[in-house]
Amino acid sequence: MPNKKNLKKTINNICNDVLSECVAASLYSGKTDPGTVESIITSIIITRNDFVNRISHPEPGMEAKAYYDHLANDFSKQMGEILDQINALNQ
């Protein structure tokens, strides 16, 4: 299991990449609604803060490996949904 510091760095890097992708998609699409872009950016920031906080404060009584596996699956699912929203900007 990676340590908490590396896990936080990974989450930060992924969120930064997704944020960059959102900005690029909004700039190059040309016909995007600014409110939609702002809501996607807000959801990226909220997701990042939520998961970094969840790393720092694991649930008591739950095995560490199971907790962090569940956390990683939730993060992947959440980022997948956000990426789907970004892909919808280009259409």
PyMOL Python script that loads the backbone (N, CA, C, O; Angstrom):
from pymol import cmd

cmd.read_pdbstr("""\
ATOM      1  N   MET A   1       0.846  -1.170   0.000  1.00  0.00           N
ATOM      2  CA  MET A   1       0.000   0.000   0.000  1.00  0.00           C
ATOM      3  C   MET A   1       0.898   1.242   0.000  1.00  0.00           C
ATOM      4  O   MET A   1       1.808   1.352   0.822  1.00  0.00           O
ATOM      5  N   PRO A   2       0.645   2.164  -0.910  1.00  0.00           N
ATOM      6  CA  PRO A   2       1.451   3.392  -0.923  1.00  0.00           C
ATOM      7  C   PRO A   2       1.155   4.229   0.323  1.00  0.00           C
ATOM      8  O   PRO A   2       0.079   4.142   0.913  1.00  0.00           O
ATOM      9  N   ASN A   3       2.128   5.026   0.695  1.00  0.00           N
ATOM     10  CA  ASN A   3       1.886   5.838   1.881  1.00  0.00           C
ATOM     11  C   ASN A   3       0.932   6.985   1.553  1.00  0.00           C
ATOM     12  O   ASN A   3       0.652   7.270   0.389  1.00  0.00           O
ATOM     13  N   LYS A   4       0.447   7.627   2.597  1.00  0.00           N
ATOM     14  CA  LYS A   4      -0.576   8.669   2.442  1.00  0.00           C
ATOM     15  C   LYS A   4      -0.052   9.851   1.635  1.00  0.00           C
ATOM     16  O   LYS A   4      -0.790  10.438   0.842  1.00  0.00           O
ATOM     17  N   LYS A   5       1.199  10.198   1.828  1.00  0.00           N
ATOM     18  CA  LYS A   5       1.784  11.341   1.120  1.00  0.00           C
ATOM     19  C   LYS A   5       1.769  11.104  -0.390  1.00  0.00           C
ATOM     20  O   LYS A   5       1.389  11.992  -1.153  1.00  0.00           O
ATOM     21  N   ASN A   6       2.176   9.920  -0.820  1.00  0.00           N
ATOM     22  CA  ASN A   6       2.178   9.612  -2.256  1.00  0.00           C
ATOM     23  C   ASN A   6       0.765   9.528  -2.812  1.00  0.00           C
ATOM     24  O   ASN A   6       0.518   9.925  -3.950  1.00  0.00           O
ATOM     25  N   LEU A   7      -0.152   9.019  -2.022  1.00  0.00           N
ATOM     26  CA  LEU A   7      -1.546   8.932  -2.461  1.00  0.00           C
ATOM     27  C   LEU A   7      -2.147  10.325  -2.648  1.00  0.00           C
ATOM     28  O   LEU A   7      -2.885  10.561  -3.604  1.00  0.00           O
ATOM     29  N   LYS A   8      -1.834  11.240  -1.742  1.00  0.00           N
ATOM     30  CA  LYS A   8      -2.307  12.619  -1.865  1.00  0.00           C
ATOM     31  C   LYS A   8      -1.694  13.291  -3.093  1.00  0.00           C
ATOM     32  O   LYS A   8      -2.385  14.017  -3.807  1.00  0.00           O
ATOM     33  N   LYS A   9      -0.408  13.056  -3.344  1.00  0.00           N
ATOM     34  CA  LYS A   9       0.243  13.625  -4.523  1.00  0.00           C
ATOM     35  C   LYS A   9      -0.393  13.106  -5.802  1.00  0.00           C
ATOM     36  O   LYS A   9      -0.598  13.861  -6.753  1.00  0.00           O
ATOM     37  N   THR A  10      -0.702  11.824  -5.821  1.00  0.00           N
ATOM     38  CA  THR A  10      -1.330  11.230  -6.999  1.00  0.00           C
ATOM     39  C   THR A  10      -2.696  11.846  -7.260  1.00  0.00           C
ATOM     40  O   THR A  10      -3.026  12.172  -8.400  1.00  0.00           O
ATOM     41  N   ILE A  11      -3.487  12.005  -6.213  1.00  0.00           N
ATOM     42  CA  ILE A  11      -4.813  12.609  -6.360  1.00  0.00           C
ATOM     43  C   ILE A  11      -4.679  14.055  -6.836  1.00  0.00           C
ATOM     44  O   ILE A  11      -5.429  14.492  -7.709  1.00  0.00           O
ATOM     45  N   ASN A  12      -3.739  14.792  -6.272  1.00  0.00           N
ATOM     46  CA  ASN A  12      -3.525  16.176  -6.702  1.00  0.00           C
ATOM     47  C   ASN A  12      -3.109  16.242  -8.170  1.00  0.00           C
ATOM     48  O   ASN A  12      -3.604  17.089  -8.914  1.00  0.00           O
ATOM     49  N   ASN A  13      -2.215  15.366  -8.590  1.00  0.00           N
ATOM     50  CA  ASN A  13      -1.763  15.364  -9.984  1.00  0.00           C
ATOM     51  C   ASN A  13      -2.893  15.021 -10.947  1.00  0.00           C
ATOM     52  O   ASN A  13      -3.033  15.651 -11.996  1.00  0.00           O
ATOM     53  N   ILE A  14      -3.692  14.031 -10.593  1.00  0.00           N
ATOM     54  CA  ILE A  14      -4.812  13.648 -11.456  1.00  0.00           C
ATOM     55  C   ILE A  14      -5.820  14.790 -11.551  1.00  0.00           C
ATOM     56  O   ILE A  14      -6.306  15.100 -12.638  1.00  0.00           O
ATOM     57  N   CYS A  15      -6.132  15.408 -10.429  1.00  0.00           N
ATOM     58  CA  CYS A  15      -7.093  16.524 -10.441  1.00  0.00           C
ATOM     59  C   CYS A  15      -6.548  17.703 -11.237  1.00  0.00           C
ATOM     60  O   CYS A  15      -7.307  18.360 -11.948  1.00  0.00           O
ATOM     61  N   ASN A  16      -5.255  17.985 -11.136  1.00  0.00           N
ATOM     62  CA  ASN A  16      -4.661  19.060 -11.925  1.00  0.00           C
ATOM     63  C   ASN A  16      -4.739  18.754 -13.419  1.00  0.00           C
ATOM     64  O   ASN A  16      -5.025  19.643 -14.221  1.00  0.00           O
ATOM     65  N   ASP A  17      -4.487  17.507 -13.794  1.00  0.00           N
ATOM     66  CA  ASP A  17      -4.573  17.124 -15.202  1.00  0.00           C
ATOM     67  C   ASP A  17      -6.001  17.233 -15.733  1.00  0.00           C
ATOM     68  O   ASP A  17      -6.222  17.711 -16.846  1.00  0.00           O
ATOM     69  N   VAL A  18      -6.960  16.789 -14.938  1.00  0.00           N
ATOM     70  CA  VAL A  18      -8.365  16.861 -15.350  1.00  0.00           C
ATOM     71  C   VAL A  18      -8.815  18.319 -15.439  1.00  0.00           C
ATOM     72  O   VAL A  18      -9.565  18.688 -16.343  1.00  0.00           O
ATOM     73  N   LEU A  19      -8.358  19.136 -14.507  1.00  0.00           N
ATOM     74  CA  LEU A  19      -8.678  20.564 -14.544  1.00  0.00           C
ATOM     75  C   LEU A  19      -8.106  21.212 -15.805  1.00  0.00           C
ATOM     76  O   LEU A  19      -8.783  22.011 -16.451  1.00  0.00           O
ATOM     77  N   SER A  20      -6.889  20.879 -16.151  1.00  0.00           N
ATOM     78  CA  SER A  20      -6.269  21.402 -17.373  1.00  0.00           C
ATOM     79  C   SER A  20      -7.042  20.951 -18.608  1.00  0.00           C
ATOM     80  O   SER A  20      -7.241  21.725 -19.545  1.00  0.00           O
ATOM     81  N   GLU A  21      -7.467  19.716 -18.601  1.00  0.00           N
ATOM     82  CA  GLU A  21      -8.246  19.183 -19.724  1.00  0.00           C
ATOM     83  C   GLU A  21      -9.573  19.928 -19.858  1.00  0.00           C
ATOM     84  O   GLU A  21     -10.022  20.202 -20.971  1.00  0.00           O
ATOM     85  N   CYS A  22     -10.194  20.252 -18.743  1.00  0.00           N
ATOM     86  CA  CYS A  22     -11.462  20.987 -18.760  1.00  0.00           C
ATOM     87  C   CYS A  22     -11.266  22.380 -19.339  1.00  0.00           C
ATOM     88  O   CYS A  22     -12.054  22.823 -20.175  1.00  0.00           O
ATOM     89  N   VAL A  23     -10.230  23.065 -18.907  1.00  0.00           N
ATOM     90  CA  VAL A  23      -9.966  24.412 -19.414  1.00  0.00           C
ATOM     91  C   VAL A  23      -9.655  24.363 -20.904  1.00  0.00           C
ATOM     92  O   VAL A  23     -10.152  25.190 -21.667  1.00  0.00           O
ATOM     93  N   ALA A  24      -8.843  23.409 -21.321  1.00  0.00           N
ATOM     94  CA  ALA A  24      -8.500  23.283 -22.737  1.00  0.00           C
ATOM     95  C   ALA A  24      -9.742  22.979 -23.571  1.00  0.00           C
ATOM     96  O   ALA A  24      -9.929  23.548 -24.647  1.00  0.00           O
ATOM     97  N   ALA A  25     -10.583  22.083 -23.074  1.00  0.00           N
ATOM     98  CA  ALA A  25     -11.802  21.744 -23.809  1.00  0.00           C
ATOM     99  C   ALA A  25     -12.723  22.948 -23.934  1.00  0.00           C
ATOM    100  O   ALA A  25     -13.353  23.144 -24.973  1.00  0.00           O
ATOM    101  N   SER A  26     -12.803  23.751 -22.887  1.00  0.00           N
ATOM    102  CA  SER A  26     -13.677  24.918 -22.950  1.00  0.00           C
ATOM    103  C   SER A  26     -13.124  25.985 -23.891  1.00  0.00           C
ATOM    104  O   SER A  26     -13.885  26.671 -24.574  1.00  0.00           O
ATOM    105  N   LEU A  27     -11.814  26.121 -23.927  1.00  0.00           N
ATOM    106  CA  LEU A  27     -11.205  27.126 -24.806  1.00  0.00           C
ATOM    107  C   LEU A  27     -11.268  26.729 -26.272  1.00  0.00           C
ATOM    108  O   LEU A  27     -11.535  27.569 -27.131  1.00  0.00           O
ATOM    109  N   TYR A  28     -11.029  25.473 -26.561  1.00  0.00           N
ATOM    110  CA  TYR A  28     -10.957  25.033 -27.950  1.00  0.00           C
ATOM    111  C   TYR A  28     -12.309  24.658 -28.529  1.00  0.00           C
ATOM    112  O   TYR A  28     -12.452  24.562 -29.748  1.00  0.00           O
ATOM    113  N   SER A  29     -13.293  24.447 -27.683  1.00  0.00           N
ATOM    114  CA  SER A  29     -14.619  24.107 -28.184  1.00  0.00           C
ATOM    115  C   SER A  29     -15.289  25.328 -28.797  1.00  0.00           C
ATOM    116  O   SER A  29     -15.922  25.226 -29.848  1.00  0.00           O
ATOM    117  N   GLY A  30     -15.156  26.470 -28.159  1.00  0.00           N
ATOM    118  CA  GLY A  30     -15.695  27.708 -28.697  1.00  0.00           C
ATOM    119  C   GLY A  30     -17.158  27.957 -28.401  1.00  0.00           C
ATOM    120  O   GLY A  30     -17.577  29.114 -28.369  1.00  0.00           O
ATOM    121  N   LYS A  31     -17.942  26.935 -28.186  1.00  0.00           N
ATOM    122  CA  LYS A  31     -19.378  27.122 -27.973  1.00  0.00           C
ATOM    123  C   LYS A  31     -19.846  26.518 -26.650  1.00  0.00           C
ATOM    124  O   LYS A  31     -20.912  25.907 -26.574  1.00  0.00           O
ATOM    125  N   THR A  32     -19.043  26.699 -25.628  1.00  0.00           N
ATOM    126  CA  THR A  32     -19.402  26.150 -24.328  1.00  0.00           C
ATOM    127  C   THR A  32     -20.044  27.213 -23.450  1.00  0.00           C
ATOM    128  O   THR A  32     -19.767  28.405 -23.582  1.00  0.00           O
ATOM    129  N   ASP A  33     -20.897  26.759 -22.563  1.00  0.00           N
ATOM    130  CA  ASP A  33     -21.555  27.630 -21.601  1.00  0.00           C
ATOM    131  C   ASP A  33     -20.616  27.848 -20.416  1.00  0.00           C
ATOM    132  O   ASP A  33     -20.160  26.877 -19.811  1.00  0.00           O
ATOM    133  N   PRO A  34     -20.317  29.108 -20.071  1.00  0.00           N
ATOM    134  CA  PRO A  34     -19.400  29.356 -18.949  1.00  0.00           C
ATOM    135  C   PRO A  34     -19.897  28.765 -17.625  1.00  0.00           C
ATOM    136  O   PRO A  34     -19.090  28.351 -16.793  1.00  0.00           O
ATOM    137  N   GLY A  35     -21.190  28.723 -17.430  1.00  0.00           N
ATOM    138  CA  GLY A  35     -21.737  28.143 -16.203  1.00  0.00           C
ATOM    139  C   GLY A  35     -21.453  26.654 -16.097  1.00  0.00           C
ATOM    140  O   GLY A  35     -21.181  26.142 -15.012  1.00  0.00           O
ATOM    141  N   THR A  36     -21.517  25.964 -17.226  1.00  0.00           N
ATOM    142  CA  THR A  36     -21.228  24.535 -17.244  1.00  0.00           C
ATOM    143  C   THR A  36     -19.771  24.279 -16.910  1.00  0.00           C
ATOM    144  O   THR A  36     -19.455  23.384 -16.126  1.00  0.00           O
ATOM    145  N   VAL A  37     -18.881  25.065 -17.502  1.00  0.00           N
ATOM    146  CA  VAL A  37     -17.452  24.911 -17.247  1.00  0.00           C
ATOM    147  C   VAL A  37     -17.145  25.197 -15.778  1.00  0.00           C
ATOM    148  O   VAL A  37     -16.370  24.473 -15.153  1.00  0.00           O
ATOM    149  N   GLU A  38     -17.745  26.241 -15.231  1.00  0.00           N
ATOM    150  CA  GLU A  38     -17.521  26.574 -13.824  1.00  0.00           C
ATOM    151  C   GLU A  38     -18.017  25.475 -12.901  1.00  0.00           C
ATOM    152  O   GLU A  38     -17.385  25.185 -11.885  1.00  0.00           O
ATOM    153  N   SER A  39     -19.144  24.860 -13.244  1.00  0.00           N
ATOM    154  CA  SER A  39     -19.656  23.782 -12.393  1.00  0.00           C
ATOM    155  C   SER A  39     -18.751  22.556 -12.451  1.00  0.00           C
ATOM    156  O   SER A  39     -18.580  21.869 -11.444  1.00  0.00           O
ATOM    157  N   ILE A  40     -18.169  22.272 -13.619  1.00  0.00           N
ATOM    158  CA  ILE A  40     -17.241  21.143 -13.727  1.00  0.00           C
ATOM    159  C   ILE A  40     -15.973  21.427 -12.923  1.00  0.00           C
ATOM    160  O   ILE A  40     -15.477  20.552 -12.213  1.00  0.00           O
ATOM    161  N   ILE A  41     -15.451  22.644 -13.033  1.00  0.00           N
ATOM    162  CA  ILE A  41     -14.250  23.013 -12.276  1.00  0.00           C
ATOM    163  C   ILE A  41     -14.526  22.939 -10.776  1.00  0.00           C
ATOM    164  O   ILE A  41     -13.687  22.466 -10.009  1.00  0.00           O
ATOM    165  N   THR A  42     -15.693  23.403 -10.365  1.00  0.00           N
ATOM    166  CA  THR A  42     -16.062  23.336  -8.956  1.00  0.00           C
ATOM    167  C   THR A  42     -16.140  21.889  -8.482  1.00  0.00           C
ATOM    168  O   THR A  42     -15.683  21.573  -7.383  1.00  0.00           O
ATOM    169  N   SER A  43     -16.711  21.009  -9.298  1.00  0.00           N
ATOM    170  CA  SER A  43     -16.813  19.605  -8.894  1.00  0.00           C
ATOM    171  C   SER A  43     -15.433  18.953  -8.807  1.00  0.00           C
ATOM    172  O   SER A  43     -15.219  18.084  -7.961  1.00  0.00           O
ATOM    173  N   ILE A  44     -14.497  19.355  -9.662  1.00  0.00           N
ATOM    174  CA  ILE A  44     -13.128  18.822  -9.582  1.00  0.00           C
ATOM    175  C   ILE A  44     -12.491  19.240  -8.257  1.00  0.00           C
ATOM    176  O   ILE A  44     -11.873  18.420  -7.578  1.00  0.00           O
ATOM    177  N   ILE A  45     -12.638  20.496  -7.895  1.00  0.00           N
ATOM    178  CA  ILE A  45     -12.031  21.000  -6.663  1.00  0.00           C
ATOM    179  C   ILE A  45     -12.666  20.353  -5.431  1.00  0.00           C
ATOM    180  O   ILE A  45     -11.964  19.984  -4.489  1.00  0.00           O
ATOM    181  N   ILE A  46     -13.975  20.220  -5.440  1.00  0.00           N
ATOM    182  CA  ILE A  46     -14.668  19.591  -4.313  1.00  0.00           C
ATOM    183  C   ILE A  46     -14.247  18.126  -4.184  1.00  0.00           C
ATOM    184  O   ILE A  46     -14.013  17.640  -3.078  1.00  0.00           O
ATOM    185  N   THR A  47     -14.151  17.430  -5.309  1.00  0.00           N
ATOM    186  CA  THR A  47     -13.733  16.029  -5.300  1.00  0.00           C
ATOM    187  C   THR A  47     -12.329  15.896  -4.743  1.00  0.00           C
ATOM    188  O   THR A  47     -12.067  15.020  -3.919  1.00  0.00           O
ATOM    189  N   ARG A  48     -11.423  16.758  -5.186  1.00  0.00           N
ATOM    190  CA  ARG A  48     -10.043  16.720  -4.708  1.00  0.00           C
ATOM    191  C   ARG A  48      -9.984  16.926  -3.202  1.00  0.00           C
ATOM    192  O   ARG A  48      -9.323  16.168  -2.492  1.00  0.00           O
ATOM    193  N   ASN A  49     -10.675  17.950  -2.714  1.00  0.00           N
ATOM    194  CA  ASN A  49     -10.669  18.227  -1.280  1.00  0.00           C
ATOM    195  C   ASN A  49     -11.270  17.080  -0.475  1.00  0.00           C
ATOM    196  O   ASN A  49     -10.752  16.718   0.581  1.00  0.00           O
ATOM    197  N   ASP A  50     -12.356  16.515  -0.971  1.00  0.00           N
ATOM    198  CA  ASP A  50     -13.022  15.421  -0.285  1.00  0.00           C
ATOM    199  C   ASP A  50     -12.102  14.212  -0.153  1.00  0.00           C
ATOM    200  O   ASP A  50     -11.982  13.635   0.928  1.00  0.00           O
ATOM    201  N   PHE A  51     -11.459  13.831  -1.243  1.00  0.00           N
ATOM    202  CA  PHE A  51     -10.644  12.621  -1.202  1.00  0.00           C
ATOM    203  C   PHE A  51      -9.344  12.818  -0.429  1.00  0.00           C
ATOM    204  O   PHE A  51      -8.875  11.880   0.216  1.00  0.00           O
ATOM    205  N   VAL A  52      -8.758  13.992  -0.474  1.00  0.00           N
ATOM    206  CA  VAL A  52      -7.562  14.250   0.340  1.00  0.00           C
ATOM    207  C   VAL A  52      -7.931  14.211   1.825  1.00  0.00           C
ATOM    208  O   VAL A  52      -7.172  13.692   2.643  1.00  0.00           O
ATOM    209  N   ASN A  53      -9.086  14.756   2.165  1.00  0.00           N
ATOM    210  CA  ASN A  53      -9.535  14.693   3.563  1.00  0.00           C
ATOM    211  C   ASN A  53      -9.833  13.264   3.987  1.00  0.00           C
ATOM    212  O   ASN A  53      -9.558  12.884   5.125  1.00  0.00           O
ATOM    213  N   ARG A  54     -10.391  12.472   3.084  1.00  0.00           N
ATOM    214  CA  ARG A  54     -10.692  11.082   3.409  1.00  0.00           C
ATOM    215  C   ARG A  54      -9.423  10.264   3.598  1.00  0.00           C
ATOM    216  O   ARG A  54      -9.427   9.293   4.355  1.00  0.00           O
ATOM    217  N   ILE A  55      -8.340  10.635   2.927  1.00  0.00           N
ATOM    218  CA  ILE A  55      -7.068   9.943   3.134  1.00  0.00           C
ATOM    219  C   ILE A  55      -6.549  10.245   4.537  1.00  0.00           C
ATOM    220  O   ILE A  55      -6.050   9.356   5.227  1.00  0.00           O
ATOM    221  N   SER A  56      -6.670  11.483   4.947  1.00  0.00           N
ATOM    222  CA  SER A  56      -6.138  11.900   6.244  1.00  0.00           C
ATOM    223  C   SER A  56      -6.943  11.349   7.416  1.00  0.00           C
ATOM    224  O   SER A  56      -6.403  11.173   8.508  1.00  0.00           O
ATOM    225  N   HIS A  57      -8.211  11.079   7.204  1.00  0.00           N
ATOM    226  CA  HIS A  57      -9.086  10.640   8.289  1.00  0.00           C
ATOM    227  C   HIS A  57      -9.834   9.376   7.893  1.00  0.00           C
ATOM    228  O   HIS A  57     -11.010   9.447   7.538  1.00  0.00           O
ATOM    229  N   PRO A  58      -9.171   8.210   7.947  1.00  0.00           N
ATOM    230  CA  PRO A  58      -9.855   6.965   7.576  1.00  0.00           C
ATOM    231  C   PRO A  58     -10.954   6.609   8.571  1.00  0.00           C
ATOM    232  O   PRO A  58     -10.935   7.033   9.727  1.00  0.00           O
ATOM    233  N   GLU A  59     -11.905   5.823   8.092  1.00  0.00           N
ATOM    234  CA  GLU A  59     -13.013   5.409   8.941  1.00  0.00           C
ATOM    235  C   GLU A  59     -12.518   4.448  10.012  1.00  0.00           C
ATOM    236  O   GLU A  59     -11.784   3.507   9.709  1.00  0.00           O
ATOM    237  N   PRO A  60     -12.911   4.674  11.252  1.00  0.00           N
ATOM    238  CA  PRO A  60     -12.491   3.757  12.315  1.00  0.00           C
ATOM    239  C   PRO A  60     -13.206   2.413  12.183  1.00  0.00           C
ATOM    240  O   PRO A  60     -14.363   2.344  11.770  1.00  0.00           O
ATOM    241  N   GLY A  61     -12.501   1.366  12.539  1.00  0.00           N
ATOM    242  CA  GLY A  61     -13.085   0.036  12.519  1.00  0.00           C
ATOM    243  C   GLY A  61     -12.997  -0.670  11.184  1.00  0.00           C
ATOM    244  O   GLY A  61     -13.350  -1.845  11.090  1.00  0.00           O
ATOM    245  N   MET A  62     -12.540   0.007  10.156  1.00  0.00           N
ATOM    246  CA  MET A  62     -12.432  -0.598   8.836  1.00  0.00           C
ATOM    247  C   MET A  62     -10.960  -0.924   8.569  1.00  0.00           C
ATOM    248  O   MET A  62     -10.072  -0.126   8.871  1.00  0.00           O
ATOM    249  N   GLU A  63     -10.721  -2.083   8.012  1.00  0.00           N
ATOM    250  CA  GLU A  63      -9.351  -2.487   7.694  1.00  0.00           C
ATOM    251  C   GLU A  63      -8.739  -1.483   6.712  1.00  0.00           C
ATOM    252  O   GLU A  63      -9.408  -1.044   5.776  1.00  0.00           O
ATOM    253  N   ALA A  64      -7.487  -1.127   6.922  1.00  0.00           N
ATOM    254  CA  ALA A  64      -6.827  -0.075   6.136  1.00  0.00           C
ATOM    255  C   ALA A  64      -6.808  -0.410   4.648  1.00  0.00           C
ATOM    256  O   ALA A  64      -7.145   0.442   3.826  1.00  0.00           O
ATOM    257  N   LYS A  65      -6.427  -1.618   4.290  1.00  0.00           N
ATOM    258  CA  LYS A  65      -6.338  -1.990   2.876  1.00  0.00           C
ATOM    259  C   LYS A  65      -7.703  -1.902   2.204  1.00  0.00           C
ATOM    260  O   LYS A  65      -7.818  -1.386   1.092  1.00  0.00           O
ATOM    261  N   ALA A  66      -8.721  -2.397   2.865  1.00  0.00           N
ATOM    262  CA  ALA A  66     -10.071  -2.353   2.304  1.00  0.00           C
ATOM    263  C   ALA A  66     -10.543  -0.910   2.163  1.00  0.00           C
ATOM    264  O   ALA A  66     -11.193  -0.557   1.179  1.00  0.00           O
ATOM    265  N   TYR A  67     -10.215  -0.080   3.147  1.00  0.00           N
ATOM    266  CA  TYR A  67     -10.629   1.324   3.107  1.00  0.00           C
ATOM    267  C   TYR A  67      -9.991   2.048   1.927  1.00  0.00           C
ATOM    268  O   TYR A  67     -10.676   2.753   1.187  1.00  0.00           O
ATOM    269  N   TYR A  68      -8.693   1.878   1.750  1.00  0.00           N
ATOM    270  CA  TYR A  68      -8.003   2.589   0.681  1.00  0.00           C
ATOM    271  C   TYR A  68      -8.336   2.013  -0.702  1.00  0.00           C
ATOM    272  O   TYR A  68      -8.324   2.745  -1.691  1.00  0.00           O
ATOM    273  N   ASP A  69      -8.630   0.720  -0.778  1.00  0.00           N
ATOM    274  CA  ASP A  69      -9.106   0.155  -2.044  1.00  0.00           C
ATOM    275  C   ASP A  69     -10.458   0.751  -2.419  1.00  0.00           C
ATOM    276  O   ASP A  69     -10.692   1.108  -3.573  1.00  0.00           O
ATOM    277  N   HIS A  70     -11.339   0.854  -1.438  1.00  0.00           N
ATOM    278  CA  HIS A  70     -12.655   1.452  -1.668  1.00  0.00           C
ATOM    279  C   HIS A  70     -12.515   2.927  -2.059  1.00  0.00           C
ATOM    280  O   HIS A  70     -13.223   3.415  -2.940  1.00  0.00           O
ATOM    281  N   LEU A  71     -11.596   3.627  -1.392  1.00  0.00           N
ATOM    282  CA  LEU A  71     -11.335   5.030  -1.691  1.00  0.00           C
ATOM    283  C   LEU A  71     -10.849   5.196  -3.133  1.00  0.00           C
ATOM    284  O   LEU A  71     -11.300   6.099  -3.838  1.00  0.00           O
ATOM    285  N   ALA A  72      -9.938   4.334  -3.570  1.00  0.00           N
ATOM    286  CA  ALA A  72      -9.410   4.408  -4.933  1.00  0.00           C
ATOM    287  C   ALA A  72     -10.502   4.131  -5.959  1.00  0.00           C
ATOM    288  O   ALA A  72     -10.560   4.791  -6.997  1.00  0.00           O
ATOM    289  N   ASN A  73     -11.361   3.167  -5.678  1.00  0.00           N
ATOM    290  CA  ASN A  73     -12.467   2.867  -6.599  1.00  0.00           C
ATOM    291  C   ASN A  73     -13.444   4.029  -6.691  1.00  0.00           C
ATOM    292  O   ASN A  73     -13.903   4.372  -7.781  1.00  0.00           O
ATOM    293  N   ASP A  74     -13.762   4.633  -5.559  1.00  0.00           N
ATOM    294  CA  ASP A  74     -14.655   5.796  -5.555  1.00  0.00           C
ATOM    295  C   ASP A  74     -14.054   6.962  -6.332  1.00  0.00           C
ATOM    296  O   ASP A  74     -14.752   7.646  -7.081  1.00  0.00           O
ATOM    297  N   PHE A  75     -12.752   7.182  -6.148  1.00  0.00           N
ATOM    298  CA  PHE A  75     -12.083   8.274  -6.847  1.00  0.00           C
ATOM    299  C   PHE A  75     -12.087   8.032  -8.354  1.00  0.00           C
ATOM    300  O   PHE A  75     -12.332   8.955  -9.130  1.00  0.00           O
ATOM    301  N   SER A  76     -11.820   6.808  -8.765  1.00  0.00           N
ATOM    302  CA  SER A  76     -11.830   6.492 -10.199  1.00  0.00           C
ATOM    303  C   SER A  76     -13.210   6.708 -10.802  1.00  0.00           C
ATOM    304  O   SER A  76     -13.340   7.248 -11.900  1.00  0.00           O
ATOM    305  N   LYS A  77     -14.232   6.285 -10.078  1.00  0.00           N
ATOM    306  CA  LYS A  77     -15.600   6.459 -10.556  1.00  0.00           C
ATOM    307  C   LYS A  77     -15.950   7.942 -10.676  1.00  0.00           C
ATOM    308  O   LYS A  77     -16.542   8.364 -11.670  1.00  0.00           O
ATOM    309  N   GLN A  78     -15.585   8.727  -9.669  1.00  0.00           N
ATOM    310  CA  GLN A  78     -15.891  10.160  -9.666  1.00  0.00           C
ATOM    311  C   GLN A  78     -15.163  10.875 -10.801  1.00  0.00           C
ATOM    312  O   GLN A  78     -15.754  11.710 -11.485  1.00  0.00           O
ATOM    313  N   MET A  79     -13.890  10.557 -11.006  1.00  0.00           N
ATOM    314  CA  MET A  79     -13.128  11.183 -12.091  1.00  0.00           C
ATOM    315  C   MET A  79     -13.673  10.757 -13.452  1.00  0.00           C
ATOM    316  O   MET A  79     -13.668  11.547 -14.396  1.00  0.00           O
ATOM    317  N   GLY A  80     -14.136   9.533 -13.556  1.00  0.00           N
ATOM    318  CA  GLY A  80     -14.747   9.075 -14.801  1.00  0.00           C
ATOM    319  C   GLY A  80     -15.991   9.876 -15.151  1.00  0.00           C
ATOM    320  O   GLY A  80     -16.203  10.228 -16.312  1.00  0.00           O
ATOM    321  N   GLU A  81     -16.811  10.162 -14.149  1.00  0.00           N
ATOM    322  CA  GLU A  81     -18.008  10.967 -14.377  1.00  0.00           C
ATOM    323  C   GLU A  81     -17.647  12.388 -14.794  1.00  0.00           C
ATOM    324  O   GLU A  81     -18.288  12.963 -15.674  1.00  0.00           O
ATOM    325  N   ILE A  82     -16.625  12.950 -14.165  1.00  0.00           N
ATOM    326  CA  ILE A  82     -16.197  14.306 -14.518  1.00  0.00           C
ATOM    327  C   ILE A  82     -15.625  14.333 -15.932  1.00  0.00           C
ATOM    328  O   ILE A  82     -15.887  15.267 -16.690  1.00  0.00           O
ATOM    329  N   LEU A  83     -14.852  13.323 -16.286  1.00  0.00           N
ATOM    330  CA  LEU A  83     -14.305  13.260 -17.648  1.00  0.00           C
ATOM    331  C   LEU A  83     -15.407  13.107 -18.693  1.00  0.00           C
ATOM    332  O   LEU A  83     -15.289  13.630 -19.801  1.00  0.00           O
ATOM    333  N   ASP A  84     -16.471  12.399 -18.347  1.00  0.00           N
ATOM    334  CA  ASP A  84     -17.613  12.285 -19.253  1.00  0.00           C
ATOM    335  C   ASP A  84     -18.264  13.658 -19.477  1.00  0.00           C
ATOM    336  O   ASP A  84     -18.677  13.979 -20.592  1.00  0.00           O
ATOM    337  N   GLN A  85     -18.349  14.453 -18.421  1.00  0.00           N
ATOM    338  CA  GLN A  85     -18.894  15.810 -18.550  1.00  0.00           C
ATOM    339  C   GLN A  85     -17.998  16.676 -19.422  1.00  0.00           C
ATOM    340  O   GLN A  85     -18.491  17.476 -20.217  1.00  0.00           O
ATOM    341  N   ILE A  86     -16.690  16.524 -19.281  1.00  0.00           N
ATOM    342  CA  ILE A  86     -15.758  17.294 -20.112  1.00  0.00           C
ATOM    343  C   ILE A  86     -15.862  16.877 -21.571  1.00  0.00           C
ATOM    344  O   ILE A  86     -15.821  17.720 -22.467  1.00  0.00           O
ATOM    345  N   ASN A  87     -15.995  15.585 -21.808  1.00  0.00           N
ATOM    346  CA  ASN A  87     -16.151  15.098 -23.184  1.00  0.00           C
ATOM    347  C   ASN A  87     -17.438  15.618 -23.803  1.00  0.00           C
ATOM    348  O   ASN A  87     -17.500  15.836 -25.013  1.00  0.00           O
ATOM    349  N   ALA A  88     -18.458  15.818 -22.993  1.00  0.00           N
ATOM    350  CA  ALA A  88     -19.734  16.347 -23.500  1.00  0.00           C
ATOM    351  C   ALA A  88     -19.582  17.813 -23.942  1.00  0.00           C
ATOM    352  O   ALA A  88     -20.362  18.292 -24.765  1.00  0.00           O
ATOM    353  N   LEU A  89     -18.595  18.516 -23.408  1.00  0.00           N
ATOM    354  CA  LEU A  89     -18.362  19.903 -23.828  1.00  0.00           C
ATOM    355  C   LEU A  89     -17.936  19.984 -25.287  1.00  0.00           C
ATOM    356  O   LEU A  89     -18.256  20.953 -25.976  1.00  0.00           O
ATOM    357  N   ASN A  90     -17.223  18.981 -25.756  1.00  0.00           N
ATOM    358  CA  ASN A  90     -16.685  18.992 -27.107  1.00  0.00           C
ATOM    359  C   ASN A  90     -17.723  18.617 -28.159  1.00  0.00           C
ATOM    360  O   ASN A  90     -17.475  18.766 -29.355  1.00  0.00           O
ATOM    361  N   GLN A  91     -18.864  18.139 -27.729  1.00  0.00           N
ATOM    362  CA  GLN A  91     -19.855  17.697 -28.705  1.00  0.00           C
ATOM    363  C   GLN A  91     -20.861  18.765 -29.019  1.00  0.00           C
ATOM    364  O   GLN A  91     -21.764  18.545 -29.826  1.00  0.00           O
TER     365      GLN A  91
END
""", "prot")
cmd.dss("prot")
cmd.show_as("cartoon", "prot")
cmd.util.cbc("prot")
cmd.orient("prot")
